[in-house]
Amino acid sequence: MNAPVELLVCVKCRRGEEIPDEGVRPGQRLHDAIAARDLPEGVTLTPVECLQNCDSGCSVAMRGGPARWTYVYGNLLETSHPDLLVEGVTLYHAASDGVIPWRARPEHFKRNCIARIPPEQTDTPEEDKT
């Protein structure tokens, strides 16, 4: 059984839109759309205030403890990407080190990875699995 992972969603993202103070932001709508779907056991959906990636649309991060790589993805839309994110976090959860093999990654992940952060604990340098 793989360790638990978190899917963090920036709920403050405006995605460049003018949103009234009382309005619901695109980031919050993305979070809510994901929350309405079934996530795999061991995956927690966490709203976060800001991922500081405002120029790249709605953003999420996937992390899973000290032995996994952490990924930040951007340019996400609440209308068309919730299912993609469920697919992606399912693949991430299944990968013991958090690295989804390149050919298995959803296309959006291949083109919209903002950052990948190495695990806290590494024995050897990680190689991208192609």
C-alpha atoms as an extended CHARMM CRD file, in Angstrom:
* protein
*
       130  EXT
         1         1  MET       CA              0.0000000000        0.0000000000        0.0000000000  PROA      1               0.0000000000
         2         2  ASN       CA              1.3760000000        3.3930000000       -0.9680000000  PROA      2               0.0000000000
         3         3  ALA       CA              1.7010000000        6.2220000000        1.4940000000  PROA      3               0.0000000000
         4         4  PRO       CA             -1.0310000000        8.8810000000        1.5660000000  PROA      4               0.0000000000
         5         5  VAL       CA             -0.7810000000       11.8090000000       -0.8310000000  PROA      5               0.0000000000
         6         6  GLU       CA             -2.2750000000       15.2910000000       -0.9730000000  PROA      6               0.0000000000
         7         7  LEU       CA             -3.7360000000       17.1450000000       -3.9070000000  PROA      7               0.0000000000
         8         8  LEU       CA             -3.4190000000       20.8140000000       -2.9820000000  PROA      8               0.0000000000
         9         9  VAL       CA             -5.5910000000       23.2610000000       -4.9370000000  PROA      9               0.0000000000
        10        10  CYS       CA             -5.0720000000       27.0210000000       -4.9150000000  PROA      10              0.0000000000
        11        11  VAL       CA             -8.5620000000       28.3010000000       -4.0840000000  PROA      11              0.0000000000
        12        12  LYS       CA             -7.5770000000       31.9900000000       -4.3510000000  PROA      12              0.0000000000
        13        13  CYS       CA             -6.7250000000       31.8290000000       -8.0540000000  PROA      13              0.0000000000
        14        14  ARG       CA             -8.5410000000       34.4290000000      -10.1420000000  PROA      14              0.0000000000
        15        15  ARG       CA             -7.0350000000       33.1310000000      -13.4140000000  PROA      15              0.0000000000
        16        16  GLY       CA             -6.7720000000       36.7260000000      -14.6110000000  PROA      16              0.0000000000
        17        17  GLU       CA            -10.4810000000       37.4100000000      -14.1800000000  PROA      17              0.0000000000
        18        18  GLU       CA            -12.0250000000       40.3140000000      -12.3110000000  PROA      18              0.0000000000
        19        19  ILE       CA            -13.8900000000       38.6480000000       -9.4390000000  PROA      19              0.0000000000
        20        20  PRO       CA            -16.0110000000       40.6530000000       -7.0030000000  PROA      20              0.0000000000
        21        21  ASP       CA            -15.0100000000       40.2690000000       -3.3640000000  PROA      21              0.0000000000
        22        22  GLU       CA            -18.0430000000       38.0790000000       -2.6860000000  PROA      22              0.0000000000
        23        23  GLY       CA            -17.6070000000       36.1090000000       -5.9430000000  PROA      23              0.0000000000
        24        24  VAL       CA            -16.3950000000       32.5430000000       -6.2050000000  PROA      24              0.0000000000
        25        25  ARG       CA            -12.9500000000       32.3720000000       -7.7610000000  PROA      25              0.0000000000
        26        26  PRO       CA            -11.9690000000       29.8840000000      -10.4800000000  PROA      26              0.0000000000
        27        27  GLY       CA             -9.5720000000       28.1680000000       -8.0590000000  PROA      27              0.0000000000
        28        28  GLN       CA            -12.3870000000       27.5710000000       -5.5770000000  PROA      28              0.0000000000
        29        29  ARG       CA            -14.5950000000       26.2480000000       -8.3890000000  PROA      29              0.0000000000
        30        30  LEU       CA            -11.7890000000       23.8570000000       -9.4110000000  PROA      30              0.0000000000
        31        31  HSD       CA            -11.4740000000       22.6250000000       -5.8210000000  PROA      31              0.0000000000
        32        32  ASP       CA            -15.2390000000       22.1610000000       -5.5420000000  PROA      32              0.0000000000
        33        33  ALA       CA            -15.4050000000       20.2560000000       -8.8350000000  PROA      33              0.0000000000
        34        34  ILE       CA            -12.6770000000       17.8630000000       -7.6750000000  PROA      34              0.0000000000
        35        35  ALA       CA            -14.3770000000       17.4750000000       -4.2750000000  PROA      35              0.0000000000
        36        36  ALA       CA            -17.5340000000       16.3210000000       -6.0800000000  PROA      36              0.0000000000
        37        37  ARG       CA            -15.6040000000       13.3810000000       -7.5970000000  PROA      37              0.0000000000
        38        38  ASP       CA            -14.4030000000       10.1510000000       -6.0380000000  PROA      38              0.0000000000
        39        39  LEU       CA            -10.7350000000       10.2670000000       -5.1130000000  PROA      39              0.0000000000
        40        40  PRO       CA             -8.7590000000        7.1010000000       -4.5130000000  PROA      40              0.0000000000
        41        41  GLU       CA             -8.3620000000        5.8770000000       -0.9560000000  PROA      41              0.0000000000
        42        42  GLY       CA             -5.2490000000        7.4890000000        0.4850000000  PROA      42              0.0000000000
        43        43  VAL       CA             -5.6510000000       10.7770000000       -1.4280000000  PROA      43              0.0000000000
        44        44  THR       CA             -6.6270000000       13.9310000000        0.4420000000  PROA      44              0.0000000000
        45        45  LEU       CA             -7.8940000000       17.0660000000       -1.2900000000  PROA      45              0.0000000000
        46        46  THR       CA             -6.5740000000       20.1830000000        0.4590000000  PROA      46              0.0000000000
        47        47  PRO       CA             -7.5010000000       23.7960000000       -0.3190000000  PROA      47              0.0000000000
        48        48  VAL       CA             -4.5880000000       26.2270000000       -0.0300000000  PROA      48              0.0000000000
        49        49  GLU       CA             -4.6000000000       30.0220000000       -0.0020000000  PROA      49              0.0000000000
        50        50  CYS       CA             -2.0600000000       30.6470000000       -2.7600000000  PROA      50              0.0000000000
        51        51  LEU       CA              0.5870000000       28.7290000000       -4.6990000000  PROA      51              0.0000000000
        52        52  GLN       CA              2.1600000000       31.9530000000       -6.0670000000  PROA      52              0.0000000000
        53        53  ASN       CA              1.6610000000       30.8430000000       -9.6570000000  PROA      53              0.0000000000
        54        54  CYS       CA             -0.8390000000       33.5070000000      -10.6480000000  PROA      54              0.0000000000
        55        55  ASP       CA              0.4080000000       33.9560000000      -14.2320000000  PROA      55              0.0000000000
        56        56  SER       CA             -0.2390000000       30.3060000000      -15.0780000000  PROA      56              0.0000000000
        57        57  GLY       CA             -3.9510000000       29.9650000000      -14.3870000000  PROA      57              0.0000000000
        58        58  CYS       CA             -5.3020000000       27.6890000000      -11.7100000000  PROA      58              0.0000000000
        59        59  SER       CA             -2.5980000000       25.6170000000      -10.0500000000  PROA      59              0.0000000000
        60        60  VAL       CA             -2.3560000000       22.4650000000       -7.9940000000  PROA      60              0.0000000000
        61        61  ALA       CA              0.4170000000       20.6000000000       -6.2220000000  PROA      61              0.0000000000
        62        62  MET       CA              0.7720000000       16.8940000000       -5.5360000000  PROA      62              0.0000000000
        63        63  ARG       CA              2.8810000000       15.7630000000       -2.6090000000  PROA      63              0.0000000000
        64        64  GLY       CA              3.2450000000       12.5700000000       -0.7020000000  PROA      64              0.0000000000
        65        65  GLY       CA              5.7400000000       12.6860000000        2.1070000000  PROA      65              0.0000000000
        66        66  PRO       CA              9.5100000000       12.7570000000        2.4130000000  PROA      66              0.0000000000
        67        67  ALA       CA             10.2570000000        9.9440000000       -0.0720000000  PROA      67              0.0000000000
        68        68  ARG       CA              8.2340000000       11.2960000000       -3.0310000000  PROA      68              0.0000000000
        69        69  TRP       CA              8.7830000000       13.9960000000       -5.5960000000  PROA      69              0.0000000000
        70        70  THR       CA              6.3390000000       16.9130000000       -5.3650000000  PROA      70              0.0000000000
        71        71  TYR       CA              4.8300000000       18.3730000000       -8.5430000000  PROA      71              0.0000000000
        72        72  VAL       CA              3.1490000000       21.7210000000       -9.2850000000  PROA      72              0.0000000000
        73        73  TYR       CA              0.8870000000       21.9500000000      -12.3430000000  PROA      73              0.0000000000
        74        74  GLY       CA             -0.7370000000       25.0250000000      -13.8440000000  PROA      74              0.0000000000
        75        75  ASN       CA             -3.0180000000       26.2720000000      -16.6130000000  PROA      75              0.0000000000
        76        76  LEU       CA             -5.9250000000       24.2910000000      -15.2150000000  PROA      76              0.0000000000
        77        77  LEU       CA             -9.5880000000       25.0180000000      -15.8490000000  PROA      77              0.0000000000
        78        78  GLU       CA            -12.3760000000       24.1570000000      -13.4490000000  PROA      78              0.0000000000
        79        79  THR       CA            -14.6340000000       23.2690000000      -16.3640000000  PROA      79              0.0000000000
        80        80  SER       CA            -12.4420000000       20.7530000000      -18.1800000000  PROA      80              0.0000000000
        81        81  HSD       CA             -9.6730000000       19.4940000000      -15.8720000000  PROA      81              0.0000000000
        82        82  PRO       CA            -11.1980000000       17.9620000000      -12.7050000000  PROA      82              0.0000000000
        83        83  ASP       CA            -11.3090000000       14.4550000000      -14.2230000000  PROA      83              0.0000000000
        84        84  LEU       CA             -7.7550000000       14.8860000000      -15.5120000000  PROA      84              0.0000000000
        85        85  LEU       CA             -6.6200000000       15.7860000000      -12.0100000000  PROA      85              0.0000000000
        86        86  VAL       CA             -8.3280000000       12.7320000000      -10.5110000000  PROA      86              0.0000000000
        87        87  GLU       CA             -6.5770000000       10.5760000000      -13.1320000000  PROA      87              0.0000000000
        88        88  GLY       CA             -3.2490000000       12.2870000000      -12.4600000000  PROA      88              0.0000000000
        89        89  VAL       CA             -3.3860000000       12.0450000000       -8.6790000000  PROA      89              0.0000000000
        90        90  THR       CA             -4.3700000000        8.3710000000       -9.0100000000  PROA      90              0.0000000000
        91        91  LEU       CA             -1.2330000000        7.7320000000      -11.0880000000  PROA      91              0.0000000000
        92        92  TYR       CA              0.8520000000        9.8110000000       -8.6720000000  PROA      92              0.0000000000
        93        93  HSD       CA             -0.4600000000        7.8250000000       -5.6990000000  PROA      93              0.0000000000
        94        94  ALA       CA              0.3910000000        4.5350000000       -7.4380000000  PROA      94              0.0000000000
        95        95  ALA       CA              4.0080000000        5.6250000000       -8.0460000000  PROA      95              0.0000000000
        96        96  SER       CA              5.9870000000        4.8950000000       -4.8810000000  PROA      96              0.0000000000
        97        97  ASP       CA              8.4170000000        7.7590000000       -5.5830000000  PROA      97              0.0000000000
        98        98  GLY       CA              5.7720000000       10.0720000000       -7.0800000000  PROA      98              0.0000000000
        99        99  VAL       CA              7.3020000000        9.9550000000      -10.5580000000  PROA      99              0.0000000000
       100       100  ILE       CA              4.7020000000        8.9900000000      -13.1530000000  PROA      100             0.0000000000
       101       101  PRO       CA              6.4220000000        7.4190000000      -16.1840000000  PROA      101             0.0000000000
       102       102  TRP       CA              6.5060000000        9.9890000000      -19.0100000000  PROA      102             0.0000000000
       103       103  ARG       CA              4.4010000000        7.9520000000      -21.4470000000  PROA      103             0.0000000000
       104       104  ALA       CA              1.7280000000        7.3340000000      -18.7860000000  PROA      104             0.0000000000
       105       105  ARG       CA              1.3660000000       11.0060000000      -17.8190000000  PROA      105             0.0000000000
       106       106  PRO       CA             -1.7340000000       12.8580000000      -18.9360000000  PROA      106             0.0000000000
       107       107  GLU       CA             -0.7970000000       15.1550000000      -21.8250000000  PROA      107             0.0000000000
       108       108  HSD       CA             -1.6350000000       18.2700000000      -19.7920000000  PROA      108             0.0000000000
       109       109  PHE       CA              0.8970000000       17.1900000000      -17.1420000000  PROA      109             0.0000000000
       110       110  LYS       CA              3.6280000000       16.8460000000      -19.7710000000  PROA      110             0.0000000000
       111       111  ARG       CA              3.1330000000       20.4190000000      -20.9940000000  PROA      111             0.0000000000
       112       112  ASN       CA              2.1200000000       22.2840000000      -17.8370000000  PROA      112             0.0000000000
       113       113  CYS       CA              4.4730000000       21.1790000000      -15.0790000000  PROA      113             0.0000000000
       114       114  ILE       CA              5.4900000000       24.3690000000      -13.2940000000  PROA      114             0.0000000000
       115       115  ALA       CA              7.9150000000       22.7230000000      -10.8720000000  PROA      115             0.0000000000
       116       116  ARG       CA              9.0210000000       19.4110000000       -9.4850000000  PROA      116             0.0000000000
       117       117  ILE       CA             10.6190000000       19.3310000000       -6.0840000000  PROA      117             0.0000000000
       118       118  PRO       CA             12.8860000000       16.4750000000       -5.0290000000  PROA      118             0.0000000000
       119       119  PRO       CA             12.0190000000       14.2980000000       -2.0690000000  PROA      119             0.0000000000
       120       120  GLU       CA             13.5560000000       15.0660000000        1.2950000000  PROA      120             0.0000000000
       121       121  GLN       CA             15.0390000000       11.5700000000        1.4330000000  PROA      121             0.0000000000
       122       122  THR       CA             17.0420000000       10.3560000000       -1.5460000000  PROA      122             0.0000000000
       123       123  ASP       CA             19.5300000000        7.5150000000       -1.7810000000  PROA      123             0.0000000000
       124       124  THR       CA             20.5940000000        8.0490000000       -5.3930000000  PROA      124             0.0000000000
       125       125  PRO       CA             19.8940000000       10.6860000000       -8.0310000000  PROA      125             0.0000000000
       126       126  GLU       CA             16.4270000000       10.2320000000       -9.5600000000  PROA      126             0.0000000000
       127       127  GLU       CA             16.1310000000        9.5820000000      -13.2760000000  PROA      127             0.0000000000
       128       128  ASP       CA             13.0930000000       10.5750000000      -15.3010000000  PROA      128             0.0000000000
       129       129  LYS       CA             11.2990000000        7.3830000000      -16.2840000000  PROA      129             0.0000000000
       130       130  THR       CA             10.8060000000        7.5090000000      -20.0340000000  PROA      130             0.0000000000
